[in-house]
Amino acid sequence: KELDAELARRRVAISGIFQLIKSVLFKDTKKISAEYFYYPEKGMIQLFDLLKKKISDNGGRILLNQDIKEINVKNNQIEHIIFGKSKIVRPDYMISTIPLDSFSKMLNPKIDLDQKISYQRLNIIYFVLNKPKALNDCWIFFPENKLIFQRVSEQKAFSPNTCPKDKTVIMVETTKDINEETMNRIIEQLEKVNILKKEEIEEHFVKSIEKAYPIYKKGFLEQLNKLINNVESIDNFYLLGRQSLFNYNNMDQCWDMALKIKEQIESNKTRKDWQKTKKYFDNYRIVD
């Protein structure tokens, strides 16, 4: 009841019941599902290692785990960025993928946000299992209220080169806080849905993403557009990606966004052109 209808428009691959019936009768599922997924042989890290090498080969620098103190705006330009003990003076361009609420606190002068701009925390539990395979599919969604996890996926189902031959790893996603009681319940429920047996678990660890999913609360668009329009009036600045554009998109679409902004900057396109490109981003559809 608290969610905006925009969530369904962007996340549901079919436009209505008639399209669903048509796709079933005429076996035309191209628009609502994918027959093939292309996945790096050694996992997603392979993509980022190649990207890192390309940047380094071209004289670029990658600075990881930096604490950004301030993004200073003057004369409608990003004048300087302060992070750690370093300072970058007047960058050619700044492209931000920082979550909007965090970004607004770094900006000088600051922009206030109301509570309609918020994100959902996600915890991913990695279970290392003493068996070659756990799932018949790459991932399975679990929408039932009785279960406290929402999705289970297995990287080895995408590529056998991501795990040892005799072992596998499953990723269990939940928005619940992880404690001993929650962990025990998750293991019990995984046993009930026949994904694992407790004795198969060799070890487990948890990775948390504090702001994984934009939350489309009712009325969020008015506040969002106001904020984005304000910051995108800065001449040498762009917002990009799921967290910064508050766009509920997937990794392939984030990659497409990066290619589009490359074209925007290289071709010296106008802000009007960028607004058209962002409308194209808003029409992404999630295909599973």
C-alpha positions in Angstrom: 0.0 0.0 0.0 3.0 2.3 0.5 4.6 1.6 -2.8 4.2 3.7 -6.0 2.7 2.2 -9.1 5.9 3.2 -10.9 7.6 0.1 -9.4 5.3 -2.2 -11.3 5.6 -0.2 -14.5 9.4 -0.6 -14.5 9.8 -4.1 -13.0 7.0 -6.1 -14.6 8.0 -7.3 -18.1 4.4 -7.6 -19.4 2.1 -4.7 -19.9 -1.1 -6.5 -18.9 -3.1 -9.8 -18.8 -3.7 -9.7 -22.6 0.0 -9.6 -23.4 0.5 -12.6 -21.0 -2.3 -14.6 -22.7 -0.9 -13.8 -26.2 2.6 -14.8 -25.2 1.3 -18.2 -23.9 -1.0 -18.9 -26.9 1.5 -17.9 -29.5 4.6 -19.0 -27.6 6.1 -15.5 -27.9 8.0 -15.1 -24.7 10.9 -13.0 -26.1 9.7 -9.8 -24.4 9.1 -11.3 -20.9 11.9 -13.8 -20.6 15.4 -14.7 -21.9 16.4 -18.0 -23.4 20.1 -17.3 -23.0 22.3 -15.4 -20.6 25.9 -14.6 -21.4 28.2 -15.0 -18.3 32.0 -14.6 -17.9 33.7 -18.0 -17.7 35.5 -17.0 -14.4 32.6 -15.0 -12.9 31.8 -11.3 -12.8 35.2 -10.4 -11.4 36.6 -11.3 -14.9 34.8 -8.3 -16.3 36.1 -5.9 -13.7 39.7 -7.2 -13.9 39.7 -6.5 -17.6 38.2 -3.0 -17.0 40.8 -2.3 -14.4 43.6 -3.3 -16.8 42.1 -1.2 -19.6 42.0 1.9 -17.4 45.6 1.3 -16.1 46.9 0.7 -19.7 45.4 4.1 -20.7 47.1 5.9 -17.8 44.1 6.1 -15.5 44.1 5.6 -11.7 41.6 3.6 -9.6 41.4 4.7 -5.9 39.4 2.2 -3.8 37.8 2.6 -0.4 38.0 6.3 -0.4 36.1 8.4 2.1 34.6 11.3 0.2 34.5 14.4 2.5 33.2 17.1 0.3 32.0 17.8 -3.3 32.4 21.5 -3.7 30.3 23.4 -6.3 31.2 26.9 -7.4 30.1 28.9 -10.5 28.0 26.0 -11.6 31.0 23.7 -11.8 32.4 20.9 -9.6 35.3 23.0 -8.3 37.0 20.4 -6.1 36.5 17.0 -4.5 38.0 16.1 -1.1 38.5 12.5 -0.2 40.8 11.2 2.5 43.8 13.5 2.6 43.6 14.2 -1.1 42.0 16.9 -3.1 41.1 16.9 -6.8 40.8 20.4 -8.2 38.2 21.1 -10.9 37.8 17.7 -12.6 36.9 17.6 -16.3 33.8 15.7 -15.4 32.4 14.0 -12.3 30.1 11.0 -12.8 28.5 9.9 -9.5 26.9 6.5 -8.7 26.7 7.3 -5.0 23.3 6.7 -3.4 21.4 10.0 -3.5 20.9 10.5 0.3 24.6 10.0 0.9 25.5 12.2 -2.1 23.3 15.1 -0.8 25.3 15.2 2.4 28.7 15.4 0.6 27.6 18.3 -1.6 28.6 21.8 -0.7 26.2 23.7 -0.7 24.0 20.9 0.6 20.7 19.8 -0.7 18.1 18.5 1.8 16.1 15.4 1.1 12.8 14.3 2.7 12.2 10.7 3.7 10.7 9.6 0.4 14.2 9.0 -1.0 15.3 5.8 0.7 16.9 2.4 0.0 16.5 -1.2 1.1 19.4 -3.0 2.8 20.2 -6.5 1.5 22.1 -9.3 3.3 23.6 -12.1 1.2 24.6 -15.3 3.0 27.2 -17.4 1.2 27.0 -21.1 2.1 30.0 -23.2 1.0 28.6 -26.8 0.5 30.3 -30.1 0.3 28.5 -31.3 -2.8 29.1 -30.6 -6.5 25.7 -28.8 -7.2 22.7 -27.5 -5.3 20.2 -26.1 -7.8 18.9 -27.1 -11.2 18.5 -23.5 -12.1 20.8 -20.4 -11.8 18.4 -18.8 -9.3 15.1 -19.3 -7.7 12.8 -16.6 -6.2 10.9 -17.4 -3.0 7.9 -14.9 -2.6 6.2 -16.8 0.2 5.7 -14.9 3.5 6.6 -17.9 5.5 10.2 -17.9 4.2 12.6 -15.2 5.4 14.8 -15.3 2.3 13.7 -14.0 -1.1 16.1 -15.5 -3.6 18.7 -18.3 -3.8 21.3 -18.4 -6.6 24.3 -20.5 -7.5 27.2 -19.1 -9.5 28.3 -22.6 -10.5 25.1 -22.9 -12.4 26.3 -20.0 -14.6 29.9 -21.3 -15.0 31.5 -24.5 -13.6 34.8 -22.6 -13.3 33.6 -20.5 -10.4 33.9 -23.3 -7.8 35.9 -26.5 -7.2 34.5 -29.6 -8.9 33.4 -31.3 -5.6 32.0 -28.1 -3.9 29.6 -25.3 -4.6 28.4 -22.0 -3.1 24.9 -20.8 -2.9 23.9 -17.2 -2.2 20.9 -16.7 0.0 19.4 -13.2 -0.1 17.3 -11.7 2.8 16.4 -8.2 4.0 16.2 -9.5 7.6 18.9 -8.7 10.1 21.3 -11.6 10.5 21.8 -13.0 13.9 22.1 -16.6 15.3 18.3 -17.1 15.5 17.8 -15.8 11.9 20.7 -18.0 10.6 19.2 -21.1 12.2 15.8 -20.4 10.7 17.2 -19.8 7.2 19.1 -23.1 7.4 16.0 -25.0 8.5 14.0 -23.4 5.7 16.6 -24.2 3.1 16.4 -27.9 4.3 12.6 -27.8 3.9 12.8 -26.5 0.3 15.3 -29.3 -0.5 18.3 -27.0 -1.3 20.7 -28.3 1.2 21.2 -30.5 4.3 22.7 -29.0 7.4 25.6 -31.4 7.4 26.6 -30.3 3.9 27.5 -26.8 5.1 31.2 -26.4 5.3 31.2 -22.7 6.2 29.2 -19.6 5.7 29.8 -15.8 5.6 27.6 -12.7 5.1 28.0 -9.7 2.8 25.8 -6.7 3.4 24.8 -4.0 0.9 23.4 -1.1 2.9 21.6 0.6 0.0 20.9 -2.2 -2.5 17.4 -1.3 -3.8 15.7 2.0 -4.4 12.4 2.1 -2.5 9.6 3.6 -4.7 7.4 5.1 -2.0 4.2 6.9 -3.0 5.1 10.4 -4.2 8.8 9.7 -4.5 9.0 11.0 -8.1 8.3 14.6 -7.3 11.2 14.8 -4.7 13.5 12.7 -6.9 13.0 14.8 -10.0 13.5 18.0 -8.0 16.8 16.8 -6.6 18.1 15.4 -9.9 17.2 18.5 -11.8 19.0 20.6 -9.2 22.3 18.7 -9.3 22.3 18.0 -13.1 22.3 21.8 -13.7 26.0 21.6 -12.8 27.9 21.8 -16.1 30.5 19.1 -15.6 28.4 16.7 -13.5 26.3 13.6 -14.2 24.4 11.0 -12.1 24.4 7.4 -13.3 23.5 3.9 -12.1 20.9 2.3 -9.9 21.5 4.1 -6.7 22.2 7.6 -8.2 19.4 7.7 -10.8 17.1 5.7 -8.5 16.5 3.5 -11.5 15.6 -0.1 -10.7 17.8 -1.7 -13.3 20.1 -4.7 -13.7 23.8 -5.1 -14.4 23.5 -5.3 -18.2 21.5 -2.1 -18.2 24.1 -0.4 -15.9 26.7 -1.3 -18.5 24.5 0.2 -21.2 24.2 3.4 -19.1 28.0 3.6 -19.0 28.2 3.3 -22.8 25.6 6.0 -23.2 27.3 8.5 -21.0 30.6 7.8 -22.8 28.8 8.8 -26.0 27.3 11.8 -24.3 30.7 13.2 -23.2 32.8 12.2 -26.3 30.3 13.7 -28.7 29.8 16.8 -26.5 26.1 16.4 -26.5 23.8 18.9 -24.8 21.8 18.5 -21.5 18.7 18.3 -23.6 20.2 15.2 -25.3 20.9 13.8 -21.9 17.3 14.2 -20.8 16.2 12.1 -23.8 18.8 9.5 -22.9 17.4 9.3 -19.3 13.9 8.7 -20.6 15.4 5.8 -22.5 16.8 4.5 -19.2 13.4 4.8 -17.5 12.0 2.4 -20.2 14.3 -0.4 -19.3 12.4 -3.6 -18.6 13.7 -6.4 -16.3 13.9 -9.7 -18.2 14.6 -12.9 -16.2 
